[in-house]
Amino acid sequence: MVEIYNRAFETKLIQSDIDQLAPVVLARGGYERRRAEGETDGILYTFPSEFFLHPLQDQDALPTLIGVVESGIEMARQGSALYSS
């Protein structure tokens, strides 16, 4: 997923089109959310008392998710600024 996301942005084709940008950012965000929550093989581990202790939870996923969403919002703003000029 990460390689596909990076390759999509390397082409420089989707940054200025919100209709193409949004699905890509949402897909990557969903992937990182599942990693942060500890979902593997279609199983979501949701034991509230053990959520942060689950061994399959990726500790880097939440900061990555926040970064993906923030960069997606910034790219959407830049793209909409191009159309409003």
PDB file with SEQRES, HELIX, SHEET and CRYST1 records, atoms N, CA, C and O in Angstrom:
SEQRES   1 A   85  MET VAL GLU ILE TYR ASN ARG ALA PHE GLU THR LYS LEU          
SEQRES   2 A   85  ILE GLN SER ASP ILE ASP GLN LEU ALA PRO VAL VAL LEU          
SEQRES   3 A   85  ALA ARG GLY GLY TYR GLU ARG ARG ARG ALA GLU GLY GLU          
SEQRES   4 A   85  THR ASP GLY ILE LEU TYR THR PHE PRO SER GLU PHE PHE          
SEQRES   5 A   85  LEU HIS PRO LEU GLN ASP GLN ASP ALA LEU PRO THR LEU          
SEQRES   6 A   85  ILE GLY VAL VAL GLU SER GLY ILE GLU MET ALA ARG GLN          
SEQRES   7 A   85  GLY SER ALA LEU TYR SER SER                                  
HELIX    1 AA1 VAL A    2  GLU A   10  1                                   9    
HELIX    2 AA2 ILE A   18  GLU A   37  1                                  20    
HELIX    3 AA3 PRO A   48  LEU A   53  5                                   6    
HELIX    4 AA4 ALA A   61  SER A   84  1                                  24    
CRYST1    1.000    1.000    1.000  90.00  90.00  90.00 P 1           1          
ATOM      1  N   MET A   1       0.823  -1.194   0.000  1.00  0.00           N  
ATOM      2  CA  MET A   1       0.000   0.000   0.000  1.00  0.00           C  
ATOM      3  C   MET A   1       0.866   1.256   0.000  1.00  0.00           C  
ATOM      4  O   MET A   1       0.583   2.210  -0.725  1.00  0.00           O  
ATOM      5  N   VAL A   2       1.909   1.254   0.806  1.00  0.00           N  
ATOM      6  CA  VAL A   2       2.758   2.438   0.909  1.00  0.00           C  
ATOM      7  C   VAL A   2       3.441   2.725  -0.425  1.00  0.00           C  
ATOM      8  O   VAL A   2       3.547   3.882  -0.832  1.00  0.00           O  
ATOM      9  N   GLU A   3       3.902   1.680  -1.107  1.00  0.00           N  
ATOM     10  CA  GLU A   3       4.574   1.869  -2.390  1.00  0.00           C  
ATOM     11  C   GLU A   3       3.616   2.441  -3.434  1.00  0.00           C  
ATOM     12  O   GLU A   3       3.994   3.316  -4.213  1.00  0.00           O  
ATOM     13  N   ILE A   4       2.386   1.952  -3.447  1.00  0.00           N  
ATOM     14  CA  ILE A   4       1.384   2.445  -4.399  1.00  0.00           C  
ATOM     15  C   ILE A   4       1.076   3.913  -4.127  1.00  0.00           C  
ATOM     16  O   ILE A   4       0.991   4.721  -5.052  1.00  0.00           O  
ATOM     17  N   TYR A   5       0.909   4.250  -2.845  1.00  0.00           N  
ATOM     18  CA  TYR A   5       0.634   5.632  -2.444  1.00  0.00           C  
ATOM     19  C   TYR A   5       1.767   6.550  -2.902  1.00  0.00           C  
ATOM     20  O   TYR A   5       1.525   7.598  -3.500  1.00  0.00           O  
ATOM     21  N   ASN A   6       2.990   6.150  -2.618  1.00  0.00           N  
ATOM     22  CA  ASN A   6       4.144   6.972  -3.011  1.00  0.00           C  
ATOM     23  C   ASN A   6       4.267   7.101  -4.522  1.00  0.00           C  
ATOM     24  O   ASN A   6       4.579   8.177  -5.030  1.00  0.00           O  
ATOM     25  N   ARG A   7       4.026   6.021  -5.236  1.00  0.00           N  
ATOM     26  CA  ARG A   7       4.112   6.053  -6.698  1.00  0.00           C  
ATOM     27  C   ARG A   7       3.040   6.969  -7.290  1.00  0.00           C  
ATOM     28  O   ARG A   7       3.289   7.662  -8.276  1.00  0.00           O  
ATOM     29  N   ALA A   8       1.851   6.972  -6.691  1.00  0.00           N  
ATOM     30  CA  ALA A   8       0.773   7.840  -7.179  1.00  0.00           C  
ATOM     31  C   ALA A   8       1.173   9.311  -7.079  1.00  0.00           C  
ATOM     32  O   ALA A   8       0.835  10.104  -7.959  1.00  0.00           O  
ATOM     33  N   PHE A   9       1.878   9.679  -6.032  1.00  0.00           N  
ATOM     34  CA  PHE A   9       2.275  11.071  -5.862  1.00  0.00           C  
ATOM     35  C   PHE A   9       3.537  11.421  -6.646  1.00  0.00           C  
ATOM     36  O   PHE A   9       3.759  12.590  -6.961  1.00  0.00           O  
ATOM     37  N   GLU A  10       4.352  10.444  -6.959  1.00  0.00           N  
ATOM     38  CA  GLU A  10       5.536  10.700  -7.781  1.00  0.00           C  
ATOM     39  C   GLU A  10       5.164  11.134  -9.194  1.00  0.00           C  
ATOM     40  O   GLU A  10       5.924  11.852  -9.844  1.00  0.00           O  
ATOM     41  N   THR A  11       4.002  10.704  -9.670  1.00  0.00           N  
ATOM     42  CA  THR A  11       3.581  11.060 -11.024  1.00  0.00           C  
ATOM     43  C   THR A  11       3.185  12.530 -11.145  1.00  0.00           C  
ATOM     44  O   THR A  11       3.144  13.070 -12.250  1.00  0.00           O  
ATOM     45  N   LYS A  12       2.892  13.182 -10.012  1.00  0.00           N  
ATOM     46  CA  LYS A  12       2.486  14.598  -9.967  1.00  0.00           C  
ATOM     47  C   LYS A  12       1.180  14.869 -10.710  1.00  0.00           C  
ATOM     48  O   LYS A  12       0.919  16.007 -11.101  1.00  0.00           O  
ATOM     49  N   LEU A  13       0.357  13.839 -10.909  1.00  0.00           N  
ATOM     50  CA  LEU A  13      -0.891  14.013 -11.645  1.00  0.00           C  
ATOM     51  C   LEU A  13      -2.101  14.219 -10.745  1.00  0.00           C  
ATOM     52  O   LEU A  13      -3.079  14.839 -11.161  1.00  0.00           O  
ATOM     53  N   ILE A  14      -2.049  13.709  -9.520  1.00  0.00           N  
ATOM     54  CA  ILE A  14      -3.258  13.756  -8.696  1.00  0.00           C  
ATOM     55  C   ILE A  14      -3.265  14.893  -7.679  1.00  0.00           C  
ATOM     56  O   ILE A  14      -4.309  15.162  -7.084  1.00  0.00           O  
ATOM     57  N   GLN A  15      -2.156  15.556  -7.461  1.00  0.00           N  
ATOM     58  CA  GLN A  15      -2.087  16.584  -6.428  1.00  0.00           C  
ATOM     59  C   GLN A  15      -3.052  17.740  -6.653  1.00  0.00           C  
ATOM     60  O   GLN A  15      -3.531  18.327  -5.683  1.00  0.00           O  
ATOM     61  N   SER A  16      -3.346  18.075  -7.870  1.00  0.00           N  
ATOM     62  CA  SER A  16      -4.193  19.238  -8.140  1.00  0.00           C  
ATOM     63  C   SER A  16      -5.651  18.872  -8.416  1.00  0.00           C  
ATOM     64  O   SER A  16      -6.461  19.760  -8.682  1.00  0.00           O  
ATOM     65  N   ASP A  17      -5.999  17.600  -8.359  1.00  0.00           N  
ATOM     66  CA  ASP A  17      -7.371  17.168  -8.633  1.00  0.00           C  
ATOM     67  C   ASP A  17      -7.937  16.471  -7.404  1.00  0.00           C  
ATOM     68  O   ASP A  17      -7.572  15.332  -7.112  1.00  0.00           O  
ATOM     69  N   ILE A  18      -8.821  17.144  -6.689  1.00  0.00           N  
ATOM     70  CA  ILE A  18      -9.373  16.601  -5.445  1.00  0.00           C  
ATOM     71  C   ILE A  18     -10.126  15.303  -5.678  1.00  0.00           C  
ATOM     72  O   ILE A  18     -10.152  14.443  -4.798  1.00  0.00           O  
ATOM     73  N   ASP A  19     -10.745  15.141  -6.855  1.00  0.00           N  
ATOM     74  CA  ASP A  19     -11.478  13.912  -7.155  1.00  0.00           C  
ATOM     75  C   ASP A  19     -10.554  12.707  -7.262  1.00  0.00           C  
ATOM     76  O   ASP A  19     -10.986  11.578  -7.030  1.00  0.00           O  
ATOM     77  N   GLN A  20      -9.317  12.925  -7.602  1.00  0.00           N  
ATOM     78  CA  GLN A  20      -8.328  11.848  -7.648  1.00  0.00           C  
ATOM     79  C   GLN A  20      -7.530  11.757  -6.351  1.00  0.00           C  
ATOM     80  O   GLN A  20      -7.105  10.672  -5.951  1.00  0.00           O  
ATOM     81  N   LEU A  21      -7.331  12.886  -5.704  1.00  0.00           N  
ATOM     82  CA  LEU A  21      -6.540  12.948  -4.485  1.00  0.00           C  
ATOM     83  C   LEU A  21      -7.247  12.279  -3.304  1.00  0.00           C  
ATOM     84  O   LEU A  21      -6.637  11.493  -2.578  1.00  0.00           O  
ATOM     85  N   ALA A  22      -8.509  12.585  -3.116  1.00  0.00           N  
ATOM     86  CA  ALA A  22      -9.246  12.110  -1.942  1.00  0.00           C  
ATOM     87  C   ALA A  22      -9.256  10.585  -1.797  1.00  0.00           C  
ATOM     88  O   ALA A  22      -8.951  10.094  -0.710  1.00  0.00           O  
ATOM     89  N   PRO A  23      -9.590   9.817  -2.833  1.00  0.00           N  
ATOM     90  CA  PRO A  23      -9.614   8.361  -2.654  1.00  0.00           C  
ATOM     91  C   PRO A  23      -8.252   7.769  -2.304  1.00  0.00           C  
ATOM     92  O   PRO A  23      -8.170   6.805  -1.543  1.00  0.00           O  
ATOM     93  N   VAL A  24      -7.196   8.336  -2.850  1.00  0.00           N  
ATOM     94  CA  VAL A  24      -5.850   7.832  -2.570  1.00  0.00           C  
ATOM     95  C   VAL A  24      -5.480   8.100  -1.116  1.00  0.00           C  
ATOM     96  O   VAL A  24      -4.963   7.219  -0.431  1.00  0.00           O  
ATOM     97  N   VAL A  25      -5.746   9.317  -0.646  1.00  0.00           N  
ATOM     98  CA  VAL A  25      -5.441   9.668   0.745  1.00  0.00           C  
ATOM     99  C   VAL A  25      -6.310   8.853   1.699  1.00  0.00           C  
ATOM    100  O   VAL A  25      -5.819   8.379   2.723  1.00  0.00           O  
ATOM    101  N   LEU A  26      -7.593   8.682   1.380  1.00  0.00           N  
ATOM    102  CA  LEU A  26      -8.482   7.901   2.240  1.00  0.00           C  
ATOM    103  C   LEU A  26      -8.063   6.430   2.307  1.00  0.00           C  
ATOM    104  O   LEU A  26      -8.146   5.809   3.366  1.00  0.00           O  
ATOM    105  N   ALA A  27      -7.618   5.880   1.193  1.00  0.00           N  
ATOM    106  CA  ALA A  27      -7.166   4.486   1.194  1.00  0.00           C  
ATOM    107  C   ALA A  27      -5.932   4.320   2.071  1.00  0.00           C  
ATOM    108  O   ALA A  27      -5.851   3.379   2.860  1.00  0.00           O  
ATOM    109  N   ARG A  28      -4.980   5.222   1.936  1.00  0.00           N  
ATOM    110  CA  ARG A  28      -3.768   5.141   2.775  1.00  0.00           C  
ATOM    111  C   ARG A  28      -4.110   5.385   4.241  1.00  0.00           C  
ATOM    112  O   ARG A  28      -3.569   4.719   5.123  1.00  0.00           O  
ATOM    113  N   GLY A  29      -5.005   6.338   4.504  1.00  0.00           N  
ATOM    114  CA  GLY A  29      -5.425   6.596   5.878  1.00  0.00           C  
ATOM    115  C   GLY A  29      -6.110   5.383   6.496  1.00  0.00           C  
ATOM    116  O   GLY A  29      -5.870   5.059   7.659  1.00  0.00           O  
ATOM    117  N   GLY A  30      -6.957   4.718   5.729  1.00  0.00           N  
ATOM    118  CA  GLY A  30      -7.621   3.506   6.212  1.00  0.00           C  
ATOM    119  C   GLY A  30      -6.635   2.397   6.522  1.00  0.00           C  
ATOM    120  O   GLY A  30      -6.780   1.682   7.514  1.00  0.00           O  
ATOM    121  N   TYR A  31      -5.640   2.260   5.678  1.00  0.00           N  
ATOM    122  CA  TYR A  31      -4.585   1.272   5.898  1.00  0.00           C  
ATOM    123  C   TYR A  31      -3.842   1.549   7.202  1.00  0.00           C  
ATOM    124  O   TYR A  31      -3.619   0.640   8.001  1.00  0.00           O  
ATOM    125  N   GLU A  32      -3.463   2.803   7.411  1.00  0.00           N  
ATOM    126  CA  GLU A  32      -2.739   3.169   8.632  1.00  0.00           C  
ATOM    127  C   GLU A  32      -3.632   3.039   9.861  1.00  0.00           C  
ATOM    128  O   GLU A  32      -3.148   2.666  10.930  1.00  0.00           O  
ATOM    129  N   ARG A  33      -4.931   3.341   9.732  1.00  0.00           N  
ATOM    130  CA  ARG A  33      -5.858   3.173  10.850  1.00  0.00           C  
ATOM    131  C   ARG A  33      -5.936   1.715  11.268  1.00  0.00           C  
ATOM    132  O   ARG A  33      -5.901   1.399  12.457  1.00  0.00           O  
ATOM    133  N   ARG A  34      -6.043   0.825  10.285  1.00  0.00           N  
ATOM    134  CA  ARG A  34      -6.099  -0.607  10.609  1.00  0.00           C  
ATOM    135  C   ARG A  34      -4.815  -1.065  11.284  1.00  0.00           C  
ATOM    136  O   ARG A  34      -4.855  -1.879  12.207  1.00  0.00           O  
ATOM    137  N   ARG A  35      -3.677  -0.550  10.832  1.00  0.00           N  
ATOM    138  CA  ARG A  35      -2.408  -0.887  11.488  1.00  0.00           C  
ATOM    139  C   ARG A  35      -2.382  -0.375  12.921  1.00  0.00           C  
ATOM    140  O   ARG A  35      -1.921  -1.079  13.819  1.00  0.00           O  
ATOM    141  N   ALA A  36      -2.871   0.839  13.148  1.00  0.00           N  
ATOM    142  CA  ALA A  36      -2.870   1.434  14.486  1.00  0.00           C  
ATOM    143  C   ALA A  36      -3.786   0.677  15.438  1.00  0.00           C  
ATOM    144  O   ALA A  36      -3.500   0.567  16.630  1.00  0.00           O  
ATOM    145  N   GLU A  37      -4.883   0.157  14.908  1.00  0.00           N  
ATOM    146  CA  GLU A  37      -5.836  -0.560  15.750  1.00  0.00           C  
ATOM    147  C   GLU A  37      -5.457  -2.015  15.966  1.00  0.00           C  
ATOM    148  O   GLU A  37      -6.066  -2.700  16.788  1.00  0.00           O  
ATOM    149  N   GLY A  38      -4.459  -2.492  15.237  1.00  0.00           N  
ATOM    150  CA  GLY A  38      -4.018  -3.866  15.428  1.00  0.00           C  
ATOM    151  C   GLY A  38      -4.759  -4.883  14.605  1.00  0.00           C  
ATOM    152  O   GLY A  38      -4.781  -6.062  14.960  1.00  0.00           O  
ATOM    153  N   GLU A  39      -5.368  -4.466  13.519  1.00  0.00           N  
ATOM    154  CA  GLU A  39      -6.100  -5.400  12.673  1.00  0.00           C  
ATOM    155  C   GLU A  39      -5.118  -6.180  11.814  1.00  0.00           C  
ATOM    156  O   GLU A  39      -4.260  -5.602  11.146  1.00  0.00           O  
ATOM    157  N   THR A  40      -5.255  -7.490  11.839  1.00  0.00           N  
ATOM    158  CA  THR A  40      -4.442  -8.344  10.978  1.00  0.00           C  
ATOM    159  C   THR A  40      -5.318  -9.460  10.445  1.00  0.00           C  
ATOM    160  O   THR A  40      -6.180  -9.981  11.153  1.00  0.00           O  
ATOM    161  N   ASP A  41      -5.099  -9.814   9.223  1.00  0.00           N  
ATOM    162  CA  ASP A  41      -5.840 -10.898   8.591  1.00  0.00           C  
ATOM    163  C   ASP A  41      -7.353 -10.744   8.733  1.00  0.00           C  
ATOM    164  O   ASP A  41      -8.070 -11.731   8.896  1.00  0.00           O  
ATOM    165  N   GLY A  42      -7.828  -9.511   8.670  1.00  0.00           N  
ATOM    166  CA  GLY A  42      -9.255  -9.282   8.744  1.00  0.00           C  
ATOM    167  C   GLY A  42      -9.833  -9.341  10.140  1.00  0.00           C  
ATOM    168  O   GLY A  42     -11.046  -9.213  10.307  1.00  0.00           O  
ATOM    169  N   ILE A  43      -8.985  -9.534  11.161  1.00  0.00           N  
ATOM    170  CA  ILE A  43      -9.454  -9.610  12.539  1.00  0.00           C  
ATOM    171  C   ILE A  43      -9.072  -8.314  13.238  1.00  0.00           C  
ATOM    172  O   ILE A  43      -7.906  -7.921  13.239  1.00  0.00           O  
ATOM    173  N   LEU A  44     -10.046  -7.661  13.824  1.00  0.00           N  
ATOM    174  CA  LEU A  44      -9.790  -6.423  14.554  1.00  0.00           C  
ATOM    175  C   LEU A  44      -9.817  -6.741  16.042  1.00  0.00           C  
ATOM    176  O   LEU A  44     -10.826  -7.202  16.577  1.00  0.00           O  
ATOM    177  N   TYR A  45      -8.695  -6.488  16.696  1.00  0.00           N  
ATOM    178  CA  TYR A  45      -8.591  -6.744  18.127  1.00  0.00           C  
ATOM    179  C   TYR A  45      -9.068  -5.506  18.870  1.00  0.00           C  
ATOM    180  O   TYR A  45      -8.454  -4.443  18.775  1.00  0.00           O  
ATOM    181  N   THR A  46     -10.163  -5.644  19.610  1.00  0.00           N  
ATOM    182  CA  THR A  46     -10.778  -4.482  20.254  1.00  0.00           C  
ATOM    183  C   THR A  46     -11.006  -4.715  21.737  1.00  0.00           C  
ATOM    184  O   THR A  46     -12.090  -4.430  22.246  1.00  0.00           O  
ATOM    185  N   PHE A  47     -10.035  -5.210  22.417  1.00  0.00           N  
ATOM    186  CA  PHE A  47     -10.142  -5.372  23.859  1.00  0.00           C  
ATOM    187  C   PHE A  47      -9.728  -4.047  24.491  1.00  0.00           C  
ATOM    188  O   PHE A  47      -8.537  -3.739  24.539  1.00  0.00           O  
ATOM    189  N   PRO A  48     -10.691  -3.252  24.980  1.00  0.00           N  
ATOM    190  CA  PRO A  48     -10.369  -1.891  25.449  1.00  0.00           C  
ATOM    191  C   PRO A  48      -9.246  -1.837  26.470  1.00  0.00           C  
ATOM    192  O   PRO A  48      -8.387  -0.959  26.395  1.00  0.00           O  
ATOM    193  N   SER A  49      -9.239  -2.761  27.423  1.00  0.00           N  
ATOM    194  CA  SER A  49      -8.212  -2.697  28.458  1.00  0.00           C  
ATOM    195  C   SER A  49      -6.840  -3.099  27.931  1.00  0.00           C  
ATOM    196  O   SER A  49      -5.822  -2.750  28.530  1.00  0.00           O  
ATOM    197  N   GLU A  50      -6.800  -3.820  26.829  1.00  0.00           N  
ATOM    198  CA  GLU A  50      -5.521  -4.286  26.296  1.00  0.00           C  
ATOM    199  C   GLU A  50      -5.173  -3.623  24.968  1.00  0.00           C  
ATOM    200  O   GLU A  50      -4.223  -4.032  24.302  1.00  0.00           O  
ATOM    201  N   PHE A  51      -5.935  -2.601  24.579  1.00  0.00           N  
ATOM    202  CA  PHE A  51      -5.746  -1.996  23.253  1.00  0.00           C  
ATOM    203  C   PHE A  51      -4.310  -1.558  23.023  1.00  0.00           C  
ATOM    204  O   PHE A  51      -3.727  -1.868  21.984  1.00  0.00           O  
ATOM    205  N   PHE A  52      -3.734  -0.843  23.974  1.00  0.00           N  
ATOM    206  CA  PHE A  52      -2.396  -0.325  23.778  1.00  0.00           C  
ATOM    207  C   PHE A  52      -1.309  -1.354  24.074  1.00  0.00           C  
ATOM    208  O   PHE A  52      -0.127  -1.082  23.861  1.00  0.00           O  
ATOM    209  N   LEU A  53      -1.690  -2.514  24.557  1.00  0.00           N  
ATOM    210  CA  LEU A  53      -0.708  -3.542  24.872  1.00  0.00           C  
ATOM    211  C   LEU A  53      -0.683  -4.666  23.847  1.00  0.00           C  
ATOM    212  O   LEU A  53       0.118  -5.592  23.965  1.00  0.00           O  
ATOM    213  N   HIS A  54      -1.547  -4.596  22.845  1.00  0.00           N  
ATOM    214  CA  HIS A  54      -1.644  -5.684  21.871  1.00  0.00           C  
ATOM    215  C   HIS A  54      -0.337  -5.816  21.095  1.00  0.00           C  
ATOM    216  O   HIS A  54       0.145  -4.834  20.531  1.00  0.00           O  
ATOM    217  N   PRO A  55       0.237  -7.006  21.060  1.00  0.00           N  
ATOM    218  CA  PRO A  55       1.550  -7.167  20.425  1.00  0.00           C  
ATOM    219  C   PRO A  55       1.549  -6.926  18.922  1.00  0.00           C  
ATOM    220  O   PRO A  55       2.607  -6.653  18.354  1.00  0.00           O  
ATOM    221  N   LEU A  56       0.390  -7.018  18.251  1.00  0.00           N  
ATOM    222  CA  LEU A  56       0.352  -6.836  16.808  1.00  0.00           C  
ATOM    223  C   LEU A  56       0.111  -5.386  16.403  1.00  0.00           C  
ATOM    224  O   LEU A  56       0.115  -5.055  15.217  1.00  0.00           O  
ATOM    225  N   GLN A  57      -0.098  -4.536  17.385  1.00  0.00           N  
ATOM    226  CA  GLN A  57      -0.362  -3.130  17.083  1.00  0.00           C  
ATOM    227  C   GLN A  57       0.929  -2.444  16.649  1.00  0.00           C  
ATOM    228  O   GLN A  57       1.967  -2.608  17.290  1.00  0.00           O  
ATOM    229  N   ASP A  58       0.867  -1.690  15.581  1.00  0.00           N  
ATOM    230  CA  ASP A  58       2.034  -0.976  15.061  1.00  0.00           C  
ATOM    231  C   ASP A  58       2.095   0.399  15.712  1.00  0.00           C  
ATOM    232  O   ASP A  58       1.213   1.228  15.490  1.00  0.00           O  
ATOM    233  N   GLN A  59       3.122   0.648  16.507  1.00  0.00           N  
ATOM    234  CA  GLN A  59       3.232   1.891  17.257  1.00  0.00           C  
ATOM    235  C   GLN A  59       3.511   3.106  16.371  1.00  0.00           C  
ATOM    236  O   GLN A  59       3.261   4.236  16.789  1.00  0.00           O  
ATOM    237  N   ASP A  60       4.020   2.896  15.163  1.00  0.00           N  
ATOM    238  CA  ASP A  60       4.301   4.007  14.253  1.00  0.00           C  
ATOM    239  C   ASP A  60       3.111   4.377  13.385  1.00  0.00           C  
ATOM    240  O   ASP A  60       3.137   5.396  12.695  1.00  0.00           O  
ATOM    241  N   ALA A  61       2.075   3.565  13.414  1.00  0.00           N  
ATOM    242  CA  ALA A  61       0.949   3.767  12.507  1.00  0.00           C  
ATOM    243  C   ALA A  61       0.158   5.034  12.820  1.00  0.00           C  
ATOM    244  O   ALA A  61      -0.256   5.733  11.895  1.00  0.00           O  
ATOM    245  N   LEU A  62      -0.061   5.347  14.082  1.00  0.00           N  
ATOM    246  CA  LEU A  62      -0.855   6.529  14.418  1.00  0.00           C  
ATOM    247  C   LEU A  62      -0.168   7.823  13.981  1.00  0.00           C  
ATOM    248  O   LEU A  62      -0.821   8.662  13.361  1.00  0.00           O  
ATOM    249  N   PRO A  63       1.115   8.022  14.275  1.00  0.00           N  
ATOM    250  CA  PRO A  63       1.765   9.232  13.757  1.00  0.00           C  
ATOM    251  C   PRO A  63       1.773   9.282  12.226  1.00  0.00           C  
ATOM    252  O   PRO A  63       1.642  10.353  11.634  1.00  0.00           O  
ATOM    253  N   THR A  64       1.925   8.126  11.596  1.00  0.00           N  
ATOM    254  CA  THR A  64       1.888   8.084  10.134  1.00  0.00           C  
ATOM    255  C   THR A  64       0.506   8.450   9.631  1.00  0.00           C  
ATOM    256  O   THR A  64       0.383   9.203   8.665  1.00  0.00           O  
ATOM    257  N   LEU A  65      -0.541   7.931  10.268  1.00  0.00           N  
ATOM    258  CA  LEU A  65      -1.920   8.257   9.892  1.00  0.00           C  
ATOM    259  C   LEU A  65      -2.160   9.756   9.992  1.00  0.00           C  
ATOM    260  O   LEU A  65      -2.735  10.354   9.082  1.00  0.00           O  
ATOM    261  N   ILE A  66      -1.733  10.357  11.072  1.00  0.00           N  
ATOM    262  CA  ILE A  66      -1.906  11.808  11.244  1.00  0.00           C  
ATOM    263  C   ILE A  66      -1.175  12.562  10.144  1.00  0.00           C  
ATOM    264  O   ILE A  66      -1.711  13.520   9.587  1.00  0.00           O  
ATOM    265  N   GLY A  67       0.041  12.141   9.827  1.00  0.00           N  
ATOM    266  CA  GLY A  67       0.809  12.791   8.764  1.00  0.00           C  
ATOM    267  C   GLY A  67       0.147  12.656   7.404  1.00  0.00           C  
ATOM    268  O   GLY A  67       0.127  13.610   6.626  1.00  0.00           O  
ATOM    269  N   VAL A  68      -0.396  11.481   7.108  1.00  0.00           N  
ATOM    270  CA  VAL A  68      -1.078  11.251   5.831  1.00  0.00           C  
ATOM    271  C   VAL A  68      -2.288  12.167   5.708  1.00  0.00           C  
ATOM    272  O   VAL A  68      -2.497  12.788   4.665  1.00  0.00           O  
ATOM    273  N   VAL A  69      -3.082  12.252   6.768  1.00  0.00           N  
ATOM    274  CA  VAL A  69      -4.285  13.089   6.730  1.00  0.00           C  
ATOM    275  C   VAL A  69      -3.902  14.566   6.609  1.00  0.00           C  
ATOM    276  O   VAL A  69      -4.488  15.296   5.809  1.00  0.00           O  
ATOM    277  N   GLU A  70      -2.929  15.002   7.392  1.00  0.00           N  
ATOM    278  CA  GLU A  70      -2.504  16.407   7.322  1.00  0.00           C  
ATOM    279  C   GLU A  70      -1.968  16.769   5.944  1.00  0.00           C  
ATOM    280  O   GLU A  70      -2.296  17.830   5.411  1.00  0.00           O  
ATOM    281  N   SER A  71      -1.150  15.902   5.363  1.00  0.00           N  
ATOM    282  CA  SER A  71      -0.608  16.208   4.038  1.00  0.00           C  
ATOM    283  C   SER A  71      -1.707  16.171   2.980  1.00  0.00           C  
ATOM    284  O   SER A  71      -1.679  16.955   2.032  1.00  0.00           O  
ATOM    285  N   GLY A  72      -2.678  15.262   3.134  1.00  0.00           N  
ATOM    286  CA  GLY A  72      -3.800  15.216   2.202  1.00  0.00           C  
ATOM    287  C   GLY A  72      -4.636  16.484   2.255  1.00  0.00           C  
ATOM    288  O   GLY A  72      -5.062  16.998   1.221  1.00  0.00           O  
ATOM    289  N   ILE A  73      -4.871  16.988   3.464  1.00  0.00           N  
ATOM    290  CA  ILE A  73      -5.617  18.238   3.613  1.00  0.00           C  
ATOM    291  C   ILE A  73      -4.855  19.388   2.976  1.00  0.00           C  
ATOM    292  O   ILE A  73      -5.447  20.217   2.286  1.00  0.00           O  
ATOM    293  N   GLU A  74      -3.559  19.446   3.199  1.00  0.00           N  
ATOM    294  CA  GLU A  74      -2.747  20.524   2.633  1.00  0.00           C  
ATOM    295  C   GLU A  74      -2.739  20.457   1.097  1.00  0.00           C  
ATOM    296  O   GLU A  74      -2.856  21.487   0.433  1.00  0.00           O  
ATOM    297  N   MET A  75      -2.604  19.264   0.541  1.00  0.00           N  
ATOM    298  CA  MET A  75      -2.630  19.136  -0.920  1.00  0.00           C  
ATOM    299  C   MET A  75      -3.990  19.531  -1.487  1.00  0.00           C  
ATOM    300  O   MET A  75      -4.067  20.139  -2.555  1.00  0.00           O  
ATOM    301  N   ALA A  76      -5.065  19.183  -0.771  1.00  0.00           N  
ATOM    302  CA  ALA A  76      -6.409  19.561  -1.222  1.00  0.00           C  
ATOM    303  C   ALA A  76      -6.566  21.079  -1.209  1.00  0.00           C  
ATOM    304  O   ALA A  76      -7.157  21.654  -2.122  1.00  0.00           O  
ATOM    305  N   ARG A  77      -6.039  21.720  -0.180  1.00  0.00           N  
ATOM    306  CA  ARG A  77      -6.098  23.186  -0.111  1.00  0.00           C  
ATOM    307  C   ARG A  77      -5.307  23.818  -1.255  1.00  0.00           C  
ATOM    308  O   ARG A  77      -5.776  24.763  -1.889  1.00  0.00           O  
ATOM    309  N   GLN A  78      -4.133  23.309  -1.513  1.00  0.00           N  
ATOM    310  CA  GLN A  78      -3.309  23.847  -2.604  1.00  0.00           C  
ATOM    311  C   GLN A  78      -3.993  23.636  -3.937  1.00  0.00           C  
ATOM    312  O   GLN A  78      -3.975  24.520  -4.794  1.00  0.00           O  
ATOM    313  N   GLY A  79      -4.600  22.463  -4.123  1.00  0.00           N  
ATOM    314  CA  GLY A  79      -5.290  22.191  -5.381  1.00  0.00           C  
ATOM    315  C   GLY A  79      -6.500  23.068  -5.568  1.00  0.00           C  
ATOM    316  O   GLY A  79      -6.756  23.534  -6.678  1.00  0.00           O  
ATOM    317  N   SER A  80      -7.261  23.308  -4.501  1.00  0.00           N  
ATOM    318  CA  SER A  80      -8.432  24.163  -4.634  1.00  0.00           C  
ATOM    319  C   SER A  80      -8.033  25.620  -4.842  1.00  0.00           C  
ATOM    320  O   SER A  80      -8.773  26.377  -5.471  1.00  0.00           O  
ATOM    321  N   ALA A  81      -6.877  26.023  -4.324  1.00  0.00           N  
ATOM    322  CA  ALA A  81      -6.400  27.386  -4.549  1.00  0.00           C  
ATOM    323  C   ALA A  81      -6.068  27.613  -6.018  1.00  0.00           C  
ATOM    324  O   ALA A  81      -6.225  28.722  -6.529  1.00  0.00           O  
ATOM    325  N   LEU A  82      -5.612  26.568  -6.695  1.00  0.00           N  
ATOM    326  CA  LEU A  82      -5.307  26.682  -8.122  1.00  0.00           C  
ATOM    327  C   LEU A  82      -6.577  26.953  -8.930  1.00  0.00           C  
ATOM    328  O   LEU A  82      -6.556  27.706  -9.904  1.00  0.00           O  
ATOM    329  N   TYR A  83      -7.693  26.324  -8.508  1.00  0.00           N  
ATOM    330  CA  TYR A  83      -8.944  26.465  -9.248  1.00  0.00           C  
ATOM    331  C   TYR A  83      -9.677  27.754  -8.907  1.00  0.00           C  
ATOM    332  O   TYR A  83     -10.481  28.232  -9.708  1.00  0.00           O  
ATOM    333  N   SER A  84      -9.418  28.325  -7.739  1.00  0.00           N  
ATOM    334  CA  SER A  84     -10.131  29.540  -7.342  1.00  0.00           C  
ATOM    335  C   SER A  84      -9.454  30.807  -7.879  1.00  0.00           C  
ATOM    336  O   SER A  84     -10.031  31.892  -7.799  1.00  0.00           O  
ATOM    337  N   SER A  85      -8.256  30.685  -8.415  1.00  0.00           N  
ATOM    338  CA  SER A  85      -7.553  31.856  -8.935  1.00  0.00           C  
ATOM    339  C   SER A  85      -8.076  32.269 -10.290  1.00  0.00           C  
ATOM    340  O   SER A  85      -7.590  33.241 -10.869  1.00  0.00           O  
TER     341      SER A  85                                                      
END                                                                             
